[in-house]
């Protein structure tokens, strides 16, 4: 087995232990940089906002990729690479967050379920969501973040090692923090948002395909019909595949609807969604671990 595949397996094994402390977590460092960069914006016009956002994104992107390149040359080979890859993905944290929301919903504690959903999984306002909307939002976030936080870092590492994986994680974090249509971020976050779109083209479709295969084909029709219902060119792929596979209706008020003919999601659908996510993750990992000519 090649070193890159060994590194991936080691990173996934280490993920079972949870996240490293915040002071040692590279994604926390990326977030701190992005927050500090935003505090330095002084532009006034949309064009100035665009330039500042582009420059600060490029600076962080270059630093992240460069740090990944240096890290890849450290002694220890695949052992070191596996250890350094682990913080760039977050499978256990994602699944645990969805399980916490389910526990609160199952106990009929809607305020706590809303709080946990907002704390761990979504940026939207949750204070007025009904229980079915909380369940649906958790499923949507599980599907989208399975692609963003698990499949994408692994695929990027497989394709370009630690430099590409670090560049991806920085770009995805930048989009999460800057990619909003608000007066301050509408133009400043465009480069980060479009870069994230490009980097997620393959992971989102791979995740959706694996979800369809893992569900025995049940999600195929909805994936085919609803994948473009979201504003994002990527998020609709895994979310629609999950909606079809689970047979549930997913929506964000006034923004999109997925699987309009499905039933309203309930708390009991979250364990089903997690089982599907586990199978999707396993299948996508197996595909990414397939040997290539350059592995020989």
FIMARPA-333330 format. One record per residue (C-alpha): residue number from 1; chain; z, x, y. Coordinates in pm, whole numbers. Last residue first. Layout:
# FIMARPA-333330
@num: NUM | cadena: A | pz: Z | px: X | py: Y
...
END
This chain:
# FIMARPA-333330
@num: 296 | cadena: A | pz: -784 | px: 297 | py: 145
@num: 295 | cadena: A | pz: -634 | px: 114 | py: 437
@num: 294 | cadena: A | pz: -954 | px: 162 | py: 643
@num: 293 | cadena: A | pz: -1143 | px: -53 | py: 394
@num: 292 | cadena: A | pz: -898 | px: -339 | py: 443
@num: 291 | cadena: A | pz: -614 | px: -457 | py: 220
@num: 290 | cadena: A | pz: -483 | px: -813 | py: 249
@num: 289 | cadena: A | pz: -149 | px: -812 | py: 430
@num: 288 | cadena: A | pz: -271 | px: -1037 | py: 708
@num: 287 | cadena: A | pz: -374 | px: -1302 | py: 455
@num: 286 | cadena: A | pz: -36 | px: -1286 | py: 282
@num: 285 | cadena: A | pz: 139 | px: -1316 | py: 617
@num: 284 | cadena: A | pz: -67 | px: -1622 | py: 708
@num: 283 | cadena: A | pz: 25 | px: -1785 | py: 376
@num: 282 | cadena: A | pz: 396 | px: -1715 | py: 408
@num: 281 | cadena: A | pz: 408 | px: -1832 | py: 770
@num: 280 | cadena: A | pz: 225 | px: -2154 | py: 689
@num: 279 | cadena: A | pz: 459 | px: -2219 | py: 396
@num: 278 | cadena: A | pz: 768 | px: -2159 | py: 611
@num: 277 | cadena: A | pz: 621 | px: -2368 | py: 893
@num: 276 | cadena: A | pz: 550 | px: -2656 | py: 653
@num: 275 | cadena: A | pz: 911 | px: -2643 | py: 533
@num: 274 | cadena: A | pz: 1026 | px: -2635 | py: 896
@num: 273 | cadena: A | pz: 815 | px: -2939 | py: 979
@num: 272 | cadena: A | pz: 964 | px: -3129 | py: 688
@num: 271 | cadena: A | pz: 1313 | px: -3031 | py: 806
@num: 270 | cadena: A | pz: 1214 | px: -3161 | py: 1151
@num: 269 | cadena: A | pz: 1067 | px: -3488 | py: 1027
@num: 268 | cadena: A | pz: 1410 | px: -3631 | py: 944
@num: 267 | cadena: A | pz: 1496 | px: -3631 | py: 1316
@num: 266 | cadena: A | pz: 1214 | px: -3876 | py: 1378
@num: 265 | cadena: A | pz: 851 | px: -3858 | py: 1487
@num: 264 | cadena: A | pz: 668 | px: -4181 | py: 1581
@num: 263 | cadena: A | pz: 393 | px: -4258 | py: 1333
@num: 262 | cadena: A | pz: 42 | px: -4121 | py: 1347
@num: 261 | cadena: A | pz: -266 | px: -4292 | py: 1489
@num: 260 | cadena: A | pz: -256 | px: -4099 | py: 1817
@num: 259 | cadena: A | pz: -267 | px: -3770 | py: 1624
@num: 258 | cadena: A | pz: -206 | px: -3552 | py: 1930
@num: 257 | cadena: A | pz: -153 | px: -3693 | py: 2279
@num: 256 | cadena: A | pz: -170 | px: -3491 | py: 2600
@num: 255 | cadena: A | pz: -36 | px: -3458 | py: 2956
@num: 254 | cadena: A | pz: 104 | px: -3788 | py: 3085
@num: 253 | cadena: A | pz: 415 | px: -3758 | py: 2875
@num: 252 | cadena: A | pz: 382 | px: -3479 | py: 2622
@num: 251 | cadena: A | pz: 273 | px: -3626 | py: 2293
@num: 250 | cadena: A | pz: 298 | px: -3591 | py: 1919
@num: 249 | cadena: A | pz: 229 | px: -3873 | py: 1673
@num: 248 | cadena: A | pz: 330 | px: -3786 | py: 1318
@num: 247 | cadena: A | pz: 148 | px: -3761 | py: 985
@num: 246 | cadena: A | pz: 316 | px: -3431 | py: 897
@num: 245 | cadena: A | pz: -10 | px: -3249 | py: 820
@num: 244 | cadena: A | pz: -190 | px: -3420 | py: 1105
@num: 243 | cadena: A | pz: 73 | px: -3335 | py: 1364
@num: 242 | cadena: A | pz: 103 | px: -2981 | py: 1225
@num: 241 | cadena: A | pz: -272 | px: -2922 | py: 1257
@num: 240 | cadena: A | pz: -266 | px: -3074 | py: 1606
@num: 239 | cadena: A | pz: 10 | px: -2836 | py: 1714
@num: 238 | cadena: A | pz: -151 | px: -2529 | py: 1554
@num: 237 | cadena: A | pz: -483 | px: -2583 | py: 1735
@num: 236 | cadena: A | pz: -370 | px: -2755 | py: 2054
@num: 235 | cadena: A | pz: -186 | px: -2445 | py: 2173
@num: 234 | cadena: A | pz: -504 | px: -2236 | py: 2190
@num: 233 | cadena: A | pz: -744 | px: -2345 | py: 2463
@num: 232 | cadena: A | pz: -444 | px: -2458 | py: 2670
@num: 231 | cadena: A | pz: -500 | px: -2784 | py: 2858
@num: 230 | cadena: A | pz: -425 | px: -2974 | py: 2537
@num: 229 | cadena: A | pz: -656 | px: -3228 | py: 2374
@num: 228 | cadena: A | pz: -892 | px: -2958 | py: 2243
@num: 227 | cadena: A | pz: -743 | px: -2943 | py: 1892
@num: 226 | cadena: A | pz: -750 | px: -3322 | py: 1861
@num: 225 | cadena: A | pz: -1048 | px: -3408 | py: 1638
@num: 224 | cadena: A | pz: -1079 | px: -3111 | py: 1402
@num: 223 | cadena: A | pz: -705 | px: -3048 | py: 1383
@num: 222 | cadena: A | pz: -649 | px: -3419 | py: 1323
@num: 221 | cadena: A | pz: -893 | px: -3420 | py: 1033
@num: 220 | cadena: A | pz: -768 | px: -3095 | py: 878
@num: 219 | cadena: A | pz: -396 | px: -3166 | py: 876
@num: 218 | cadena: A | pz: -380 | px: -3312 | py: 527
@num: 217 | cadena: A | pz: -571 | px: -3023 | py: 370
@num: 216 | cadena: A | pz: -315 | px: -2937 | py: 102
@num: 215 | cadena: A | pz: -44 | px: -2896 | py: 363
@num: 214 | cadena: A | pz: -35 | px: -2517 | py: 328
@num: 213 | cadena: A | pz: -413 | px: -2502 | py: 369
@num: 212 | cadena: A | pz: -398 | px: -2703 | py: 691
@num: 211 | cadena: A | pz: -107 | px: -2499 | py: 820
@num: 210 | cadena: A | pz: -293 | px: -2177 | py: 728
@num: 209 | cadena: A | pz: -596 | px: -2291 | py: 927
@num: 208 | cadena: A | pz: -380 | px: -2383 | py: 1225
@num: 207 | cadena: A | pz: -204 | px: -2046 | py: 1219
@num: 206 | cadena: A | pz: -536 | px: -1860 | py: 1192
@num: 205 | cadena: A | pz: -673 | px: -2062 | py: 1482
@num: 204 | cadena: A | pz: -378 | px: -1985 | py: 1704
@num: 203 | cadena: A | pz: -375 | px: -1617 | py: 1603
@num: 202 | cadena: A | pz: -748 | px: -1565 | py: 1678
@num: 201 | cadena: A | pz: -760 | px: -1705 | py: 2032
@num: 200 | cadena: A | pz: -412 | px: -1585 | py: 2125
@num: 199 | cadena: A | pz: -513 | px: -1257 | py: 2289
@num: 198 | cadena: A | pz: -775 | px: -1431 | py: 2503
@num: 197 | cadena: A | pz: -543 | px: -1708 | py: 2622
@num: 196 | cadena: A | pz: -269 | px: -1455 | py: 2698
@num: 195 | cadena: A | pz: -511 | px: -1260 | py: 2916
@num: 194 | cadena: A | pz: -601 | px: -1585 | py: 3093
@num: 193 | cadena: A | pz: -237 | px: -1666 | py: 3163
@num: 192 | cadena: A | pz: -150 | px: -1314 | py: 3279
@num: 191 | cadena: A | pz: -452 | px: -1306 | py: 3510
@num: 190 | cadena: A | pz: -377 | px: -1651 | py: 3650
@num: 189 | cadena: A | pz: -6 | px: -1601 | py: 3718
@num: 188 | cadena: A | pz: -32 | px: -1510 | py: 4085
@num: 187 | cadena: A | pz: -276 | px: -1793 | py: 4152
@num: 186 | cadena: A | pz: -78 | px: -2105 | py: 4058
@num: 185 | cadena: A | pz: 254 | px: -1918 | py: 4058
@num: 184 | cadena: A | pz: 405 | px: -1988 | py: 4402
@num: 183 | cadena: A | pz: 248 | px: -2329 | py: 4457
@num: 182 | cadena: A | pz: 328 | px: -2435 | py: 4099
@num: 181 | cadena: A | pz: 73 | px: -2451 | py: 3819
@num: 180 | cadena: A | pz: 272 | px: -2237 | py: 3577
@num: 179 | cadena: A | pz: 185 | px: -1921 | py: 3385
@num: 178 | cadena: A | pz: 436 | px: -1681 | py: 3541
@num: 177 | cadena: A | pz: 733 | px: -1669 | py: 3303
@num: 176 | cadena: A | pz: 576 | px: -1781 | py: 2975
@num: 175 | cadena: A | pz: 247 | px: -1612 | py: 3067
@num: 174 | cadena: A | pz: 427 | px: -1287 | py: 3137
@num: 173 | cadena: A | pz: 610 | px: -1312 | py: 2803
@num: 172 | cadena: A | pz: 279 | px: -1362 | py: 2622
@num: 171 | cadena: A | pz: 132 | px: -1065 | py: 2806
@num: 170 | cadena: A | pz: 427 | px: -841 | py: 2723
@num: 169 | cadena: A | pz: 423 | px: -941 | py: 2356
@num: 168 | cadena: A | pz: 48 | px: -887 | py: 2335
@num: 167 | cadena: A | pz: 61 | px: -543 | py: 2495
@num: 166 | cadena: A | pz: 343 | px: -447 | py: 2258
@num: 165 | cadena: A | pz: 143 | px: -561 | py: 1953
@num: 164 | cadena: A | pz: -168 | px: -385 | py: 2084
@num: 163 | cadena: A | pz: 10 | px: -53 | py: 2132
@num: 162 | cadena: A | pz: 217 | px: -93 | py: 1812
@num: 161 | cadena: A | pz: -82 | px: -102 | py: 1581
@num: 160 | cadena: A | pz: -424 | px: -231 | py: 1682
@num: 159 | cadena: A | pz: -551 | px: -485 | py: 1431
@num: 158 | cadena: A | pz: -254 | px: -517 | py: 1197
@num: 157 | cadena: A | pz: -15 | px: -497 | py: 1492
@num: 156 | cadena: A | pz: -210 | px: -765 | py: 1676
@num: 155 | cadena: A | pz: -208 | px: -988 | py: 1367
@num: 154 | cadena: A | pz: 166 | px: -943 | py: 1323
@num: 153 | cadena: A | pz: 238 | px: -1008 | py: 1692
@num: 152 | cadena: A | pz: 13 | px: -1318 | py: 1684
@num: 151 | cadena: A | pz: 150 | px: -1469 | py: 1361
@num: 150 | cadena: A | pz: 516 | px: -1461 | py: 1462
@num: 149 | cadena: A | pz: 597 | px: -1538 | py: 1825
@num: 148 | cadena: A | pz: 278 | px: -1702 | py: 1953
@num: 147 | cadena: A | pz: 152 | px: -1869 | py: 1634
@num: 146 | cadena: A | pz: 487 | px: -1989 | py: 1505
@num: 145 | cadena: A | pz: 557 | px: -2054 | py: 1871
@num: 144 | cadena: A | pz: 291 | px: -2324 | py: 1892
@num: 143 | cadena: A | pz: 390 | px: -2499 | py: 1569
@num: 142 | cadena: A | pz: 765 | px: -2485 | py: 1630
@num: 141 | cadena: A | pz: 721 | px: -2589 | py: 1992
@num: 140 | cadena: A | pz: 519 | px: -2895 | py: 1894
@num: 139 | cadena: A | pz: 771 | px: -2987 | py: 1624
@num: 138 | cadena: A | pz: 1061 | px: -2950 | py: 1868
@num: 137 | cadena: A | pz: 874 | px: -3159 | py: 2126
@num: 136 | cadena: A | pz: 823 | px: -3435 | py: 1870
@num: 135 | cadena: A | pz: 1189 | px: -3444 | py: 1771
@num: 134 | cadena: A | pz: 1293 | px: -3454 | py: 2138
@num: 133 | cadena: A | pz: 1035 | px: -3725 | py: 2204
@num: 132 | cadena: A | pz: 1167 | px: -3933 | py: 1913
@num: 131 | cadena: A | pz: 1523 | px: -3898 | py: 2045
@num: 130 | cadena: A | pz: 1414 | px: -4017 | py: 2389
@num: 129 | cadena: A | pz: 1355 | px: -3763 | py: 2665
@num: 128 | cadena: A | pz: 1526 | px: -3819 | py: 3001
@num: 127 | cadena: A | pz: 1714 | px: -3490 | py: 3037
@num: 126 | cadena: A | pz: 1439 | px: -3281 | py: 2878
@num: 125 | cadena: A | pz: 1254 | px: -3130 | py: 3175
@num: 124 | cadena: A | pz: 981 | px: -2899 | py: 3043
@num: 123 | cadena: A | pz: 1039 | px: -2530 | py: 2965
@num: 122 | cadena: A | pz: 1064 | px: -2575 | py: 2590
@num: 121 | cadena: A | pz: 1227 | px: -2412 | py: 2285
@num: 120 | cadena: A | pz: 1570 | px: -2257 | py: 2303
@num: 119 | cadena: A | pz: 1771 | px: -2388 | py: 2598
@num: 118 | cadena: A | pz: 1561 | px: -2696 | py: 2670
@num: 117 | cadena: A | pz: 1564 | px: -2813 | py: 2307
@num: 116 | cadena: A | pz: 1930 | px: -2722 | py: 2273
@num: 115 | cadena: A | pz: 2023 | px: -2930 | py: 2578
@num: 114 | cadena: A | pz: 1815 | px: -3228 | py: 2466
@num: 113 | cadena: A | pz: 1972 | px: -3216 | py: 2119
@num: 112 | cadena: A | pz: 2317 | px: -3194 | py: 2279
@num: 111 | cadena: A | pz: 2249 | px: -3500 | py: 2494
@num: 110 | cadena: A | pz: 2104 | px: -3685 | py: 2189
@num: 109 | cadena: A | pz: 2407 | px: -3641 | py: 1964
@num: 108 | cadena: A | pz: 2305 | px: -3883 | py: 1690
@num: 107 | cadena: A | pz: 2440 | px: -3641 | py: 1427
@num: 106 | cadena: A | pz: 2088 | px: -3606 | py: 1282
@num: 105 | cadena: A | pz: 1963 | px: -3531 | py: 1634
@num: 104 | cadena: A | pz: 2217 | px: -3251 | py: 1681
@num: 103 | cadena: A | pz: 2142 | px: -3095 | py: 1342
@num: 102 | cadena: A | pz: 1768 | px: -3123 | py: 1403
@num: 101 | cadena: A | pz: 1795 | px: -2940 | py: 1735
@num: 100 | cadena: A | pz: 1989 | px: -2662 | py: 1563
@num: 99 | cadena: A | pz: 1725 | px: -2641 | py: 1287
@num: 98 | cadena: A | pz: 1453 | px: -2596 | py: 1549
@num: 97 | cadena: A | pz: 1646 | px: -2306 | py: 1703
@num: 96 | cadena: A | pz: 1707 | px: -2146 | py: 1363
@num: 95 | cadena: A | pz: 1336 | px: -2155 | py: 1282
@num: 94 | cadena: A | pz: 1248 | px: -1981 | py: 1607
@num: 93 | cadena: A | pz: 1523 | px: -1719 | py: 1585
@num: 92 | cadena: A | pz: 1428 | px: -1633 | py: 1227
@num: 91 | cadena: A | pz: 1060 | px: -1589 | py: 1309
@num: 90 | cadena: A | pz: 1094 | px: -1380 | py: 1625
@num: 89 | cadena: A | pz: 836 | px: -1103 | py: 1662
@num: 88 | cadena: A | pz: 818 | px: -803 | py: 1897
@num: 87 | cadena: A | pz: 1175 | px: -701 | py: 1812
@num: 86 | cadena: A | pz: 1062 | px: -618 | py: 1452
@num: 85 | cadena: A | pz: 773 | px: -388 | py: 1543
@num: 84 | cadena: A | pz: 1001 | px: -99 | py: 1638
@num: 83 | cadena: A | pz: 1178 | px: -94 | py: 1301
@num: 82 | cadena: A | pz: 849 | px: -130 | py: 1116
@num: 81 | cadena: A | pz: 693 | px: 152 | py: 1317
@num: 80 | cadena: A | pz: 983 | px: 384 | py: 1245
@num: 79 | cadena: A | pz: 961 | px: 320 | py: 872
@num: 78 | cadena: A | pz: 579 | px: 333 | py: 878
@num: 77 | cadena: A | pz: 577 | px: 692 | py: 999
@num: 76 | cadena: A | pz: 919 | px: 847 | py: 1045
@num: 75 | cadena: A | pz: 854 | px: 1077 | py: 1337
@num: 74 | cadena: A | pz: 735 | px: 914 | py: 1660
@num: 73 | cadena: A | pz: 362 | px: 886 | py: 1720
@num: 72 | cadena: A | pz: 355 | px: 504 | py: 1712
@num: 71 | cadena: A | pz: 626 | px: 500 | py: 1975
@num: 70 | cadena: A | pz: 401 | px: 685 | py: 2219
@num: 69 | cadena: A | pz: 121 | px: 434 | py: 2168
@num: 68 | cadena: A | pz: 361 | px: 142 | py: 2202
@num: 67 | cadena: A | pz: 500 | px: 286 | py: 2524
@num: 66 | cadena: A | pz: 145 | px: 315 | py: 2654
@num: 65 | cadena: A | pz: 67 | px: -44 | py: 2559
@num: 64 | cadena: A | pz: 380 | px: -165 | py: 2736
@num: 63 | cadena: A | pz: 324 | px: 53 | py: 3044
@num: 62 | cadena: A | pz: -39 | px: -54 | py: 3072
@num: 61 | cadena: A | pz: 53 | px: -418 | py: 3042
@num: 60 | cadena: A | pz: 335 | px: -384 | py: 3293
@num: 59 | cadena: A | pz: 109 | px: -226 | py: 3554
@num: 58 | cadena: A | pz: -173 | px: -469 | py: 3476
@num: 57 | cadena: A | pz: 57 | px: -771 | py: 3522
@num: 56 | cadena: A | pz: 185 | px: -629 | py: 3852
@num: 55 | cadena: A | pz: -167 | px: -569 | py: 3979
@num: 54 | cadena: A | pz: -300 | px: -908 | py: 3869
@num: 53 | cadena: A | pz: -7 | px: -1099 | py: 4014
@num: 52 | cadena: A | pz: -40 | px: -915 | py: 4344
@num: 51 | cadena: A | pz: -415 | px: -971 | py: 4360
@num: 50 | cadena: A | pz: -390 | px: -1343 | py: 4277
@num: 49 | cadena: A | pz: -114 | px: -1399 | py: 4533
@num: 48 | cadena: A | pz: -321 | px: -1222 | py: 4796
@num: 47 | cadena: A | pz: -621 | px: -1442 | py: 4716
@num: 46 | cadena: A | pz: -401 | px: -1753 | py: 4733
@num: 45 | cadena: A | pz: -282 | px: -1646 | py: 5081
@num: 44 | cadena: A | pz: 71 | px: -1533 | py: 5172
@num: 43 | cadena: A | pz: 165 | px: -1230 | py: 4967
@num: 42 | cadena: A | pz: 508 | px: -1067 | py: 4957
@num: 41 | cadena: A | pz: 572 | px: -1050 | py: 4584
@num: 40 | cadena: A | pz: 861 | px: -813 | py: 4513
@num: 39 | cadena: A | pz: 1087 | px: -1068 | py: 4347
@num: 38 | cadena: A | pz: 807 | px: -1151 | py: 4104
@num: 37 | cadena: A | pz: 801 | px: -787 | py: 3995
@num: 36 | cadena: A | pz: 1176 | px: -791 | py: 3930
@num: 35 | cadena: A | pz: 1143 | px: -1099 | py: 3707
@num: 34 | cadena: A | pz: 850 | px: -946 | py: 3522
@num: 33 | cadena: A | pz: 1038 | px: -620 | py: 3469
@num: 32 | cadena: A | pz: 1346 | px: -805 | py: 3345
@num: 31 | cadena: A | pz: 1132 | px: -1008 | py: 3105
@num: 30 | cadena: A | pz: 969 | px: -695 | py: 2967
@num: 29 | cadena: A | pz: 1309 | px: -533 | py: 2918
@num: 28 | cadena: A | pz: 1427 | px: -846 | py: 2738
@num: 27 | cadena: A | pz: 1117 | px: -820 | py: 2518
@num: 26 | cadena: A | pz: 1209 | px: -457 | py: 2445
@num: 25 | cadena: A | pz: 1557 | px: -553 | py: 2313
@num: 24 | cadena: A | pz: 1817 | px: -277 | py: 2335
@num: 23 | cadena: A | pz: 2026 | px: -421 | py: 2621
@num: 22 | cadena: A | pz: 1982 | px: -770 | py: 2466
@num: 21 | cadena: A | pz: 2136 | px: -674 | py: 2133
@num: 20 | cadena: A | pz: 1885 | px: -673 | py: 1843
@num: 19 | cadena: A | pz: 1766 | px: -1011 | py: 1710
@num: 18 | cadena: A | pz: 1843 | px: -1154 | py: 1368
@num: 17 | cadena: A | pz: 1913 | px: -992 | py: 1030
@num: 16 | cadena: A | pz: 1626 | px: -1175 | py: 859
@num: 15 | cadena: A | pz: 1397 | px: -1011 | py: 1115
@num: 14 | cadena: A | pz: 1468 | px: -679 | py: 942
@num: 13 | cadena: A | pz: 1277 | px: -802 | py: 637
@num: 12 | cadena: A | pz: 984 | px: -913 | py: 852
@num: 11 | cadena: A | pz: 974 | px: -574 | py: 1025
@num: 10 | cadena: A | pz: 988 | px: -396 | py: 688
@num: 9 | cadena: A | pz: 700 | px: -604 | py: 555
@num: 8 | cadena: A | pz: 492 | px: -526 | py: 863
@num: 7 | cadena: A | pz: 569 | px: -154 | py: 840
@num: 6 | cadena: A | pz: 468 | px: -148 | py: 472
@num: 5 | cadena: A | pz: 138 | px: -311 | py: 568
@num: 4 | cadena: A | pz: 78 | px: -52 | py: 838
@num: 3 | cadena: A | pz: 165 | px: 233 | py: 602
@num: 2 | cadena: A | pz: -93 | px: 130 | py: 345
@num: 1 | cadena: A | pz: 0 | px: 0 | py: 0
END
